[in-house]
Amino acid sequence: MTWSHWFVTPAFTSLFFLLGVLTLYWFLTNEIIRFLKNRGKHPDPDQVRTHVGVIYIALLIVGMQLAVNGTSNSWVFANFQIFAIVFVSYFLQLDIHLWQLISVIVIFMVVNGTMFFGLSWVFAAFYIGLFYAMKQVKKHRHHHWLDFVDYTIASLAFSAVLWGLIGIRYELPRNTLLWELIFSFFLLTIMYIYLGTLISSASTLAQLTYTTNFDELTKVKNYFAFKNDFERGFGQSKLANQPLTLMLFDIDHFKNVNDTYGHLAGDYVLNRTASLITKQLQTIDPELSLYRTGGEEFTILFTNYTTDQARTHIDAIAQSIREAKFEQAGNQIAVRLSVGVTQVRRADAEQLDVYKRADQNLYYSKRHGRDQVTVG
């Protein structure tokens, strides 16, 4: 393909270009999410995809326009401008203020050299209208096929007006405008199907990931997540000589709670304990996570904390549970914790060495009166 010759049918070229644009976007966002996770961060995939999408589309559209600016083909990427606005409004659901849209359009006009064309401002008004129309269409969801009909009608109605304005501006023949409108339908349909499939797959994967990594009852991380995080944290601790403290704790006499008050009361105690500690960890350090690693056994990884640094927080956690009010079905339930704590040592060859030591400390607490913290 050159600016003057299409060696491949434009429809096929447009299709592969669009798929390439969307696939590269999805690849970039997934790599950024994976990079952040590998560095111990907890990114929100939707926020990452939104922020990256805005920058990506802005650079793409401005870059393409600069490539054809001042030529007789300066209108050829109009369908991709339509694609861009549908992408950020319908698929990314961006909340952009009117003044922000106008600012972007003014910058684009300066780049394109159309700032003082009255028809360009009319085009801009319909472009903004397309943005808000597609956001409204997205909000009113129905059956899948009805959603597609609403999406198609709204996007094509605005595309027809926008191509009509382009036709007036560049004096394009009607058959050219008709073909471009058909291409617009073609591209928007492919985008709907392809992005819809990617987003649906990502949603399913996110649900599976959540189910795999989180405890269904307490909503905190489970043993599988702990095992992976502990393995990664242990490796980083040994490699960079950074402290890592492991806290294991049991709810004392939990079997008695089930036997005396029933399993609903036991579930309540587990839930409330997890909720109270999770909230407390957020005030201590938002990077800290609580794991349910057994029936009534929980774990916290204090990354970059020595046992001395973690001890104050550990005592505060045990004290907060000791003072908390647990009441279920009119029954007051006293909840206490037995805790075992240890730190990664140079002699530790693997994670199991650390875990066994923390577990031994936990059972020391249990055998010597419970409701206490043992560090070793």
N, C-alpha and C positions, 0 to 999 in steps of 0.2 A: 504494500500500500504506500502511495506517495500522496502529496497534497492534491495532485491533479489526476491520479489514476487509482482505481480500486482493482487490484489484481484478484481479490477475493470478493464475493458478493458482500455489499455493505452490511446486510443483515447478519451474516455469519461473523464478519469482523466485529460488529457491535456486540454480538453475543459473547465471543471469546474475550473481548476487551472487558466487558462488564463482569463476567465470571472471574477473570484475572484480578480485577479491582477488588471484588468482594472476597475472593479467596486470600489475597495478600492482606487485606484488612483483618480477616479472621485469624490468619497465621500470626500477624504482628501482635494482636491483643492476647492471644493464647501464650505466646512467648514471653510477653511482658508479665502476665499473671504468673507464669511458671517461674520467671526470674525473681519476682517479688516473694513468692512462696519459698524459694530456695534460700533466700536471705532472711528467712524467719518472719516475714511480714504476713499479714492476713488481709489481702486486698479484696475489695468487693468487685467481683467480675463485671457486674452491670456498670459500675462507675468507671472502671478501666475502659470498657468497650465504648462507653459514651464519650469520655474525654479524648481517647485516641481517635474515635470516629470523627469528631469535630475537626481536629487538627489535620487528620488524614484527608478528609474530603475537601477542606479549605485549600490545602496545598495542591491537591489534584486538580481542582477546578481552576485555580489561579494559574497553575503551571500550564494547563492545556490552553487556557485563553491567551497567555503570553506567547505560546507557540504559534498561534494563528492570528494574533492581533496585527491589524494593518494589511491583511491579505484579503483576497476576494472570498476566502473560505472562513471568515471570522465568525460565521453563524453555525458552522458544522457541529459544534459541540453543545448546541442548545439542549439537546435531549439529555446530555449528561448533567447539565445544570438543573434540569427538571428532576433527574434521578437523584441529584445531591440533596435537593430540598425535601423530596419524599423520604430519602434515607434518614435524614436527621429528625424529621417531624414524625413520620409514621413508625419507623423501626427503632430509632433511638429514643423517641419521645422526649426530645430536648425541650426544656423550659427556657426559651429565649425571649427576652423582653423586646418590645417593638423597637426601642431605640438601638438595641444591639443589632437587630436585623438591618435597620436603616444604615447603621454605621458600616456594616460589612458590605452592603450594596453600594454605598458611596465609594468605598475603597475599590471595589470591583470596577465601578464606572471610571474611576481615575486610571486604573490599570488598562481598561479597555478603551479609554479615550471617548466615552459617550456621555460624559457628565452634563453637557449642555444640549443634549437631544431630548426634546419633550417626550417623544415616543418611548425613550428609555425609562422615563419615570413612570409612564403608564405600565410598561412591562414590569417594572419593579413592584408596582402596586399589586398586580396580579400574582407576581412571584410570592409576595408576602401573604396574599390571600390563599395561595396554594399551601403554604406552610401551616396556617391556622386551620384550614379546611381538613387537611390530612390528620392533624392532631385530634380534631373532633370526630372524624371517621374512626380513628383508632379507639377512642373512648367508648363508642357505642358498638360493642361487640355482640354478634349474633351467632348464628350457625356459621361454620367455616366457609361455606360457599357464599352465603349472604355477605359475609365480611369481604370476600373477594369481589363481589358485585359492587358493594359500596366503594371499595378501594378503587376499582376500575373506573366507575362512573365519575367519581370526584377527580381522580388524577387525569383522566382523559379530557374532561370538560375544561379544566384549566390548561392542559396541554394544547387543546385546540385553539383557545384564545391566545396563548403565548405564541404559538406558531403562526397564527393569523397576524399578530403584531410584527413578528420577524419577517413575514412575507411582505408586509407593507414597507417595512424599513429597507429591505434589500431587493424589493421588486422581484420576488421569486415566483415562478410559474405555479399554477394550482396543482399540477401533477407532482411537483417536487414537495409541496406542502402536504399533499395527501400521503405520499410515501413516508415522509418524515413522521407524520402522525401515526402511521401504521408501525413504524419502527419504535415510536414512543410506547405504543401499546405492547409491542413485542418485548422491549426492555423492561418495562414496568411489571409485566407478567412474570418474566424470568426472575426478576428481583424478588417479587412476592413469593414465588415458589422456593427459590434457592435460599433466601434469607430466612423465610419461614421454617424451612427444614433445619437450617443451622441453629436457629434460636430454639426450636423445639428440641433438637438433639442436645443442645447445651443445657436446657432446662431439665431434661431427663437425666443427663450426666450429673448435674448439680444435685438432683434429688437422690440419685444413687450414691454420690459421694457423701452426702449428709447422712444417709442411712448407714453407710459403711463406717463413718467416723464419729457418729454421735449416739449416745444412749437414748433409747426411745422414751424411757420413763422420766429421767431427770433432765434431758436435753443438754447435758454436758458431754464432753468428749468421752469416748469409750476406750477399752483396752487396745483396740487396733490402732487408734490414733495415738495413744500413749506410746505404744511400741515403736511406731515410726518416728515420733517426735523425740523420744528418748534416744533412739539410735542416732538420729541426726545431731542431737545436743551433745551426746557422749563423744561423737566423732569430732565435733567442733571444739569441745573442751580439751580433748587430748592433743588436737592439732595446734590450737592457738594458746594452750595453757590457760584457759579461762575457767573460772570456778563454775561448778554446777552442783546444786544441792537438791536432793530428792527427799520429798516428804510423803510418807505413807501413813494413812490413818484409817481406823475402824470406828464405827459407831458402837459404843459399849452396850452389851446386853441386847443387841438388836433382835435376837431370837425371842427373847422374853416379850419384846414389844409385839411381835407377830402372834405369839402364843396367847398373850394377855388381851390385846385389843383387836386382833385380827390383821389380815394382810393389807386391808385398806389403810389402816393406821400406819403399818410399816411403810407402805408406798408414800404416804404423807410425810413421814419423818425423812425418808430419803430425798424427796422433792424439796422440802423446806430447807434441809441441811445444804443441799447442792445450791439452792437459790441464794441463801444467806452468804455462803462462802464465795460464790461467783461475784456477787455484788461487792463484797469486801475486797476481793482480788482486783477489781476494777479501780478501787481507790488506792490500792497499794502500787500496782503496776499493771496497766492495761494489756501488757504482753503476756501476763501470767494466765495459765489455763488450769481448770479443774478437770480431772479425769475420773470417771467411775470405772475402776479396774476389776471389780468383783461385786458380789452381792451387796455388802455394806462397806466395802473397802474403796477408798478414794485415794487419789495421788495428785500431787502438785510438783511440777518441775520448776525450780527456782534457777533459771538460766542467768549466769553472770552474778550469782549470789554465793558468797561463802556461807557456811553454816552459822557463823556469828552474825552475818548480815541478815540471814533469813530467820534467825531464831526469834527476834522481836515480833516479826509478822506471824510466825507460826504460833507463838504464845497468844497473840491477839486473836487469831482465828479460833483457837481452842476456847479462849475465854468468851468470845462472842457467842459461840454455840452453847456454852455453859449457861450464859445469861439469857439466851433467847427463850421466848415463850412458845412452847409446842402444845397445841390444844386441838384435839380431834374428837368429834362426836361427844363433846363435853368432858373428855378425859384429858387431864394434864399429864404430859409425858416428859420426863426428865431425860435430856439427851447429853451425853458426854462423849469425848473422843479419846482414844488411845493412839499415840503418835510415835512413829519411828523416823528418825532423820539421819542422813549421812551426806557426805560430800564426795565427789569423784577424787580419787587419789592417784598418784603416779603409778602405784603398783597395780592398779586395776587394769586387767587385760581386756575385759569386755564389760558390757552393760550389766550382765548377770552378777558380776562381782559386787557392783554397787547396789543392785536391787536386793540381793541376799542380805547384805549388811543392814540395809534399811528395814528389811522384813524382820531380821533378828532383833533390831531395836524396837520395832513395833510390838513384837511378842514379849519382849522384856517389860514394856509398859503394861501389857495385858496381864502378865503373871505377877506383877508387883503392885496390884491395886487399881489398875486402869486409871482413866481420866488424868493422864500425865504425858509428858513429852520426854522421849529418850533420844539423846544425840550421841553418835559415835562413829 
